Amino acid sequence: METKPEKLVLASASPRRAELLQRMGLVFEICPTHVEEDDSGRHGPEHLVRENAALKAATLAAELPDALVLGSDTTVALGDQVLSKPTDLEEAREMLMMLSGRKHTVYTAVALRWSAGGLVHSFLERSEVTFKTLDAPRIEQYIALVNPLDKAGAYGIQTGRNLIIESVSGSIENVMGLPIQALAVCLQELGFDFRN
């Protein structure tokens, strides 16, 4: 059996996740998977992100058995209600108004798969985000800055943060889509070093 994976592969087209792995100083390849994700949230936010992350990682790990494949999924939840990516701008406005002045949770699951080494490992991270009280003009100002349609909960934390976010408790990188602090600890515990 091989002692360590040949390379690290990110099973995602997300520029934010790639940027975060680069920030960690890791060498990796990007290979998006085309899987049918479940965004219904009918089994709750934790189940949703765990299942989607595992699906992405397992699908690609079957094709690349010698690589350590990283699959990840992030969602926003207000209580038990999952706020996936909005389908149009009207829904994006509704989501932002729903989050206005309230605290919600961002869940990210990370799934690591290395087929040749028989590794199946996952973890989950949560962050609490409190929104400022938003009015319609503030929401329009925010939507003019970012594309809310490719983000769970219709917002991202990288651009226009001061317009909408009051505070974050927990990993800000988790809200961006990849909890790099927990990932660094995990890779160290597994004995894998993909830094340049």
N, C-alpha and C positions, 0 to 999 in steps of 0.2 A: 504494500500500500504506500502511496506517495505520502511524504511527510508534510508537505504544504502545497497549497494551490499555486499554479503557475502565474496567475494574474488575478486582478480584481476587476470585475465587470459590473457596471451599473445598468440595471434593467429598467431604464427610464429615459425619456426624452426631456425631462425637466431641466432647464438651464439652471434653476436655483439649486437643485441637488448636486449637479456637476460643479457648480461654483463653490458649494460648501465642502465637497470632497477635495477640491483644489486648495481651499483654505486650510484643510488639514495637512496639506503637503503630500497627498497620496497620488501614486501613479495608477491610473485606471483607464479602462476602455468604456465607451458608451455603446450599448446595444439595446435599444428600446424593444420591448415585447408588445405584441399586438394581441392582447387577451381581452376577453369580455369581462370587464370589472362590474361588480355589483355596487351601485351607489344608492340603493333603495334605503339602506339603514334600518330595515325592518327588524333586524336582530340586535340593534344598538350600535353605537359608534365604534366601540372596541372590537367587536366581532367583524365589522365591516373592514376596518383598516388591516386587521390581522389576516383576514382571508385574502384581500386584494394583494397585500405585500407578498404573502406566501405563493399566491398564484403566479405573480410576475417572476419571482425568484425560481420557483420550481420549473416553470415552463422553459426558461432560458438555461437553467442548470442541466436540463436533459440534453440540450444541444451542445453545451460547453462543459463537459464533465470535469475537466482539469482546472477550471476557473472557480474562484470564489465569487458567486453571483449575489449581488445586493439588490433586493427588491424592497420598495418602500411605498407607503401610502399614507396620506394625511387627510383628515376631515375635521370639520368644525361642528360642534354640537352645543345646542342651547338646551340644557337639561338632557332629555332623551331624544330630542328632535335633531336629526342629522341634517346639516345644511351642506349639501354637495355643491358642485359647480352649477351656477344658475344657467338656465337654458336661453334666457334673453335678458336685455337690459331692464325690462320691467321687473322680472323676478330678482335681478341683482339689487334694484332699488328697494324692493320689499325686504330682502334679506338684511340689507344694511340698516333699514329702519327697525327691523326686528331686534337687531343687535344693539341698537342705539341705547346708551345709558345703562347697559347691562354687562354682566360678567358671563363669559362662556368658556368652554374647554376646547382646546385643539389637541387632537390625538394623532400621533404618528406611530405606525408600526414599521419595524425594520426586520426583514427576513433574510438570513444568510444561508445559502445552500452551496455545498461543494460535493457534487455527486461522487467523484472518484474517492474522496476521503470519508464519505458517509456522513457528512456534517449537515445537520438540520438545526438551525438555531434562530430564535426570534426574540425580540423584546419590544416593549411598548413604552412610549413616553407621553406624558400629559403636561400641558402648560395652560395656565388660566390667563385669559385676556379680558380686560375691562375696556369697554368702548366709551368714548365721550358721548354726550347727548348730541345727536345729529339732527339737523333740520334739512329740508329739501334742497336749499341752495348748497349746503355743505356736501351733501351726497352727490349733487351734480358736479361740484368742483372736484370731488374725489374721482368720480367716474371719468372725468375728462383727463385725469392724470394716468390712470391705470386701466388695464383691460380686466374687468371683473369676471368675465365669462370663463376664464381658464383657471379660476381659483375657487377652492371650497369656501363657502361663506361669502363669496363675492368680494373678498379683499385679500391683499398681500401686505406683509409688514415692511417690505423693503422700500416702497415708494409711497409718499404721502402719509406716512405713519402719524405725523403730528396732527393731521386733519381729523383722524378718526379714533386713534388709540390713546386711552388714558394711562394704562399700565399693563405690564406683563409680569406674571409670576411664573418662574420656571425658565426653561431654555427658549430664548428668542429664535435660535436656529431650528428648534422643533416646530415653531410656528411657520418658519420659512419652508419646512418640508423634510428636514433631516437633523435629528438631535446628535450633533457631532461629538458632544462631550461623552454621551453614553456610548456612541459608536467607538470612540477611541479606547475607552475602557474595555469594551467587548473584544475588540481586535487584539488588544494587549493580553487579555485573559486567554484568548484562543492561541496566542503565540504567533500571530500573523503580522508581518511588517511590510506594508506596501509603500512606505515613504521613499522619495527619491534619494 
